[in-house]
Amino acid sequence: MPAGTVSPIDPCLDQLTRWSGVVADDTQMPDLLTALEAVPDPRARRGRRYRLPSLIAVALCAVSAGARSFYAIADWAAGVPRQVLQRCGIRFRVPSEATIRQVFGRVDGDALDRVLGRHLAARTGADTVRLAVAVDGKTIRGARIGKQAAPHLVAAVTHGDTVVLGQCRTADKSNEIPTVRKLLRGIDIAGAVVTIDAMHTQKATARCLREQCRAEYVMIVKANQLGLLDRVRHQPWEQVPVVWSDPIERGHGREESRSYKIVTVSRGLRFPYARQAIQITRRRRPIGSEIWSVEVVYAICSLPCEQAPPKLLASWIRGHWHIENKIHYVRDVTFDEDRSTIRTGHGPQVMATIRNVVISLHRRAGQSNIARACRRLAANPDHAVDLVLNA
């Protein structure tokens, strides 16, 4: 090469792509790609053209730009500049839709969830208040095959920044209850408070949280636990003053307010580690109407009042629904998950995991409108790679 001529290969780009060869240098690999090496590769060693972390990184980048299917991921990979794929570790051929579909259909979905959940959790900034985690399940309706039940996934999501810490698939002939305990044992939530809906107000789940996970709980109490509900209802609520009231909120065509009464309990509830019982009175009315509807809901908490004051308890109870509003709703509306035709093998769970991670990354980047964030990244693939590889 003549003196003074600049090589057309960017040295920084060359460093990012060297690891995709036969021998990988972990010191040059982005943190996400390094973490993804822990996901078991279901393929035989002979004949592999693409490293599994590279395929997952490409899928994350494509979905962060709005891709909803394996075809859309392959189209994104075929349409972006070569250097974008090189940053993900794809150095030669562009992966096809068939390759992506076959590999993702065989990847262990639970293992992928664990690896990505731990990676995101390790980069979640420490907060001055106790970490709150919501647990809830969602059925992938479009993945139903014939008379088989559709895959049902249970996820754990932080309240504040809505980062998905983990997700687990419910066994076909089981339900959410044992799956939640399996999920909680697999993630690090020591010291956190976990909010759970009434289905999971179970003694075994309470013991699992306190004894195995070293976490606290806030559980809703309803008629599936009649004995517990009766004991909570018969607390002297008439003598207890309202200790906190949420401001009236307007939205979805209605006004809503909540007030809270709290009593300290111990052995009277006969439920493991219960320290407080809460009565929540919800008042709602359509905007313009003068008639309020009233609903009374009960909850229990394992923390004493000194560590869970009324305002904080109220924020945990309301914050539980972030998992529905900011994760499940976005997967259904922005990524059209319920109409997805991905049905084979572990494909539905893997795509749900990728959507969870992408939503978490967008939220952590300060984006509140995920659809708009995806459109912006679709116009600049390098920004999509920055979002994913800098996670």
Secondary structure by P-SEA (a helix, b strand, c coil): ccccccccccaaaaaaccccccccccccccaaaaaacccccccccccccccaaaaaaaaaaaaaaccccaaaaaaaaacccaaaaaaaccccccccaaaaaaaaacccaaaaaaaaaaaaaaacccccccbbbbbbccccccccccccccbbbbbbbbcccccccccccccccccaaaaaaaaaaacccccbbbbbccccccaaaaaaacccccccbbbbbcccaaaaaaaaaacccccccccccccccccccbbbbbbbbbbbbccccccccccbbbbbbbbbbcccccbbbbbbbbbccccccccccaaaaaaaaaaccccccccccccccccccccccccccaaaaaaaaaaaaaaaaaaaaccccaaaaaaaaaacaaaaaaaaaac
